[in-house]
């Protein structure tokens, strides 16, 4: 497989075939992210993509899922994506689902009809880094989308029959917006009502604009228990109809996984008790955390 630079994928795609169809991220301005700053965005040539699929075909049906890398492969034209999905079906007929990262820009550029075409061709899930439901926070981190656009994105994916997995970031509003960030993120999740939500914890990465803001004193990450208070507010305030909620990413201090709303009361009791105890020994140690 031809992999250029660092490759990233969601935790739930750990057993998927990683097919790099673009390099980098077409936005590449989010202040907290350094994942793609070392490579300008471009689409990989069709021949290279097919060569990788032929190589995977020779290994046989080892993986039933494919994840399209890099940062926002969904930004490619519908025609190009359909071509890629057709090649996957041709060379790996055993594949059951294809996933990719997507956001308000990439989904917004496509009609529901186009998204349905992609779904019919095999695109089954889009992972969407919403990060926050507060527009001031989204502007501060230069996310390139708004709260309302996140809600519209969820609606379009639902109409197209594509599973929507949402990522939010604890702490991304800093101490300045901590409470309103958590509250508004809960309400935007309610409006979006996705089947999957993953809460990650903000890590200030050296060399990023967020790290520069921290050095200037314009950003302060909440304390460990401040982050847990955000988690509590997020769970308490969101009204989700049928959602698998998790905070078990390596960045999190308190890994949880629950089905909401079924497990909501129990989960709130657990988080509340740990906050009340204030014992850092109950939290994941720093050496076990990662990006």
C-alpha positions as CSV (number, residue, x, y, z in Angstrom):
1,X,0.0,0.0,0.0
2,X,1.2,3.5,-0.9
3,X,1.0,5.6,2.3
4,X,2.3,9.1,2.2
5,X,3.0,10.8,5.6
6,X,1.2,10.0,8.8
7,X,-2.1,8.1,8.5
8,X,-5.0,8.7,10.8
9,X,-8.3,6.9,11.3
10,X,-11.1,6.8,13.9
11,X,-10.7,4.2,16.7
12,X,-13.7,2.2,15.4
13,X,-11.9,1.7,12.1
14,X,-8.9,0.0,13.7
15,X,-9.5,-3.3,11.7
16,X,-10.4,-1.6,8.4
17,X,-8.3,-1.4,5.3
18,X,-6.9,2.1,5.1
19,X,-7.1,3.4,1.6
20,X,-5.4,6.8,1.1
21,X,-7.3,8.6,-1.7
22,X,-6.3,12.1,-0.8
23,X,-3.3,13.7,0.9
24,X,-3.8,16.1,3.8
25,X,-6.9,18.2,4.5
26,X,-8.4,20.8,2.2
27,X,-9.2,23.1,5.1
28,X,-6.1,22.4,7.3
29,X,-6.7,25.5,9.5
30,X,-8.2,24.1,12.7
31,X,-6.1,25.6,15.5
32,X,-5.8,22.5,17.6
33,X,-4.7,20.1,14.8
34,X,-1.3,19.3,13.4
35,X,-2.3,16.0,11.7
36,X,-1.8,17.3,8.1
37,X,0.3,20.4,8.3
38,X,3.2,18.6,6.7
39,X,1.5,17.8,3.4
40,X,-0.5,20.0,1.0
41,X,-3.9,18.8,0.0
42,X,-4.3,16.9,-3.2
43,X,-6.1,13.9,-4.6
44,X,-4.1,10.8,-5.2
45,X,-4.0,9.5,-8.8
46,X,-6.6,7.0,-9.8
47,X,-4.0,4.5,-11.0
48,X,-2.3,4.6,-7.6
49,X,-5.6,4.0,-5.8
50,X,-6.4,1.1,-8.0
51,X,-2.9,-0.3,-7.6
52,X,-3.4,-0.3,-3.8
53,X,-6.8,-2.1,-4.2
54,X,-5.2,-4.7,-6.4
55,X,-2.5,-5.3,-3.8
56,X,-5.2,-5.7,-1.1
57,X,-7.2,-8.0,-3.4
58,X,-4.1,-10.3,-3.6
59,X,-4.3,-10.8,0.2
60,X,-7.9,-12.0,0.1
61,X,-10.9,-11.1,2.2
62,X,-9.0,-10.1,5.4
63,X,-11.0,-6.9,6.0
64,X,-14.7,-6.3,5.5
65,X,-14.5,-2.5,5.8
66,X,-12.5,0.2,4.1
67,X,-11.7,3.7,5.4
68,X,-10.9,6.4,3.0
69,X,-8.0,8.6,4.2
70,X,-6.8,11.4,4.6
71,X,-8.5,14.2,6.4
72,X,-11.6,14.9,4.4
73,X,-11.8,12.5,1.4
74,X,-15.5,13.4,1.1
75,X,-14.5,16.8,-0.3
76,X,-13.7,15.0,-3.6
77,X,-16.3,15.4,-6.3
78,X,-19.2,12.9,-6.3
79,X,-17.9,11.6,-9.7
80,X,-14.5,10.9,-8.3
81,X,-15.8,9.3,-5.2
82,X,-18.2,7.1,-7.2
83,X,-15.2,6.0,-9.3
84,X,-13.3,5.0,-6.1
85,X,-16.3,3.2,-4.6
86,X,-16.7,1.3,-7.9
87,X,-13.1,0.3,-7.9
88,X,-13.5,-1.0,-4.3
89,X,-16.5,-3.1,-5.3
90,X,-14.6,-4.4,-8.3
91,X,-11.4,-5.5,-6.5
92,X,-12.8,-6.1,-3.0
93,X,-16.3,-7.5,-3.5
94,X,-16.4,-8.8,0.1
95,X,-16.3,-5.3,1.6
96,X,-19.4,-4.5,3.5
97,X,-18.9,-0.8,4.3
98,X,-16.8,2.2,3.4
99,X,-16.2,5.1,5.7
100,X,-14.6,8.5,5.6
101,X,-14.1,11.7,7.5
102,X,-16.5,14.5,6.4
103,X,-17.6,17.9,7.7
104,X,-20.0,20.8,7.0
105,X,-18.0,21.9,3.9
106,X,-17.8,18.5,2.2
107,X,-21.4,17.5,3.0
108,X,-22.6,21.0,2.2
109,X,-21.2,20.8,-1.3
110,X,-23.2,17.7,-2.1
111,X,-27.0,17.4,-2.6
112,X,-29.0,14.7,-0.8
113,X,-29.3,13.0,-4.2
114,X,-25.5,12.8,-4.6
115,X,-25.1,11.5,-1.1
116,X,-27.7,8.8,-1.8
117,X,-25.7,7.8,-4.9
118,X,-22.6,7.5,-2.7
119,X,-24.6,5.5,-0.2
120,X,-25.9,3.1,-2.9
121,X,-22.3,2.7,-4.1
122,X,-21.1,1.6,-0.6
123,X,-20.4,4.7,1.5
124,X,-21.9,3.7,4.8
125,X,-20.5,6.1,7.5
126,X,-19.2,9.6,7.8
127,X,-17.1,10.7,10.8
128,X,-17.7,14.4,11.5
129,X,-15.6,16.5,13.8
130,X,-18.1,18.9,15.1
131,X,-15.9,19.8,18.1
132,X,-18.3,22.3,19.6
133,X,-21.9,23.6,19.4
134,X,-20.9,27.1,20.2
135,X,-20.2,29.5,17.3
136,X,-17.7,31.6,19.2
137,X,-15.7,28.6,20.0
138,X,-15.9,27.3,16.4
139,X,-14.7,30.7,15.1
140,X,-11.9,30.8,17.7
141,X,-10.5,27.4,16.5
142,X,-11.1,28.3,12.9
143,X,-13.2,25.2,12.3
144,X,-14.7,26.4,9.0
145,X,-18.3,25.7,9.9
146,X,-21.1,26.9,12.1
147,X,-23.5,25.3,14.5
148,X,-26.4,25.6,12.1
149,X,-24.3,24.0,9.3
150,X,-23.6,21.0,11.6
151,X,-27.4,20.5,12.1
152,X,-27.9,20.7,8.4
153,X,-25.1,18.2,7.8
154,X,-26.8,15.8,10.1
155,X,-30.1,16.2,8.3
156,X,-28.6,15.6,4.9
157,X,-26.7,12.5,5.9
158,X,-29.9,11.1,7.6
159,X,-31.9,11.7,4.4
160,X,-29.2,10.0,2.3
161,X,-29.2,6.9,4.6
162,X,-25.5,7.4,5.7
163,X,-24.6,6.7,9.3
164,X,-23.3,9.8,11.1
165,X,-20.6,9.5,13.8
166,X,-20.0,12.8,15.6
167,X,-16.8,13.8,17.4
168,X,-16.8,16.6,20.0
169,X,-13.9,18.0,22.0
170,X,-13.9,18.4,25.8
171,X,-12.0,21.5,26.7
172,X,-11.7,23.1,23.3
173,X,-13.4,26.3,24.6
174,X,-10.8,26.6,27.3
175,X,-11.7,28.0,30.7
176,X,-13.2,31.1,29.0
177,X,-16.0,29.2,27.3
178,X,-16.0,25.9,29.2
179,X,-19.6,26.0,30.5
180,X,-21.2,27.5,27.4
181,X,-19.2,25.2,25.2
182,X,-20.5,22.1,27.0
183,X,-24.1,23.4,27.2
184,X,-24.2,24.4,23.5
185,X,-22.5,21.2,22.4
186,X,-25.2,19.2,24.3
187,X,-27.9,21.2,22.5
188,X,-26.4,20.9,19.1
189,X,-26.1,17.1,19.6
190,X,-29.8,17.1,20.5
191,X,-30.6,18.9,17.3
192,X,-28.4,16.6,15.2
193,X,-29.4,13.4,17.0
194,X,-26.6,11.2,15.6
195,X,-26.4,7.4,16.3
196,X,-22.8,7.7,17.5
197,X,-21.0,10.4,19.5
198,X,-17.4,10.3,20.6
199,X,-16.1,12.8,23.2
200,X,-12.4,13.3,23.0
201,X,-10.3,15.6,25.2
202,X,-8.4,18.5,23.8
203,X,-4.6,18.1,23.7
204,X,-2.6,21.2,23.1
205,X,0.0,20.1,20.5
206,X,3.2,22.1,20.2
207,X,3.6,24.1,17.1
208,X,-0.2,24.6,16.5
209,X,-2.0,27.9,16.6
210,X,-3.8,26.7,19.8
211,X,-0.4,26.2,21.5
212,X,0.6,29.7,20.4
213,X,-2.7,31.0,21.9
214,X,-1.9,29.1,25.2
215,X,1.6,30.8,25.3
216,X,0.0,34.2,24.8
217,X,-2.5,33.5,27.6
218,X,-5.4,33.5,25.2
219,X,-6.3,29.9,25.9
220,X,-6.2,27.9,29.2
221,X,-7.2,24.2,29.2
222,X,-9.7,23.4,32.0
223,X,-8.4,21.2,34.8
224,X,-9.0,17.5,34.8
225,X,-12.1,17.8,36.8
226,X,-13.2,20.8,34.8
227,X,-13.1,18.6,31.8
228,X,-15.2,16.0,33.6
229,X,-17.7,18.7,34.5
230,X,-18.0,19.4,30.8
231,X,-18.5,15.7,30.2
232,X,-21.3,15.7,32.8
233,X,-23.0,18.7,31.2
234,X,-22.7,17.2,27.8
235,X,-24.4,14.0,28.9
236,X,-27.0,15.7,31.1
237,X,-28.0,18.3,28.5
238,X,-28.2,16.1,25.3
239,X,-31.5,14.5,24.5
240,X,-30.6,11.7,22.1
241,X,-33.1,9.1,20.7
242,X,-30.7,6.2,20.2
243,X,-27.0,6.8,20.5
244,X,-23.8,5.0,21.4
245,X,-21.9,7.5,23.4
246,X,-18.2,7.0,24.2
247,X,-15.3,8.8,25.7
248,X,-12.9,5.9,25.5
249,X,-10.4,7.6,23.2
250,X,-6.7,7.6,24.4
251,X,-7.0,11.3,25.1
252,X,-9.7,10.9,27.8
253,X,-9.2,10.9,31.5
254,X,-12.4,8.9,32.2
255,X,-13.2,6.2,29.6
256,X,-16.9,5.5,29.3
257,X,-19.2,3.8,26.8
258,X,-23.0,3.9,27.1
259,X,-26.2,3.6,25.2
260,X,-28.2,6.8,25.5
261,X,-30.8,7.5,26.7
262,X,-30.9,4.0,28.3
263,X,-27.8,4.4,30.5
264,X,-28.0,8.1,31.0
265,X,-28.9,8.2,34.7
266,X,-26.3,5.6,35.6
267,X,-23.6,7.4,33.6
268,X,-24.4,10.7,35.3
269,X,-24.2,9.1,38.7
270,X,-20.7,7.7,37.9
271,X,-19.3,10.9,36.5
272,X,-20.9,13.0,39.4
273,X,-19.4,10.7,42.0
274,X,-15.9,10.9,40.6
275,X,-16.1,14.7,40.3
276,X,-17.3,14.8,44.0
277,X,-14.4,12.6,45.1
278,X,-11.8,14.8,43.4
279,X,-9.4,11.9,43.4
280,X,-7.0,11.9,40.4
281,X,-6.2,8.3,41.1
282,X,-9.6,7.4,39.6
283,X,-8.5,9.0,36.3
284,X,-6.3,7.7,33.6
285,X,-2.7,8.6,34.3
286,X,-0.9,11.0,31.9
287,X,1.5,8.3,30.7
288,X,-1.5,6.3,29.3
289,X,-3.0,9.2,27.4
290,X,-2.3,10.0,23.8
291,X,-3.6,11.6,20.6
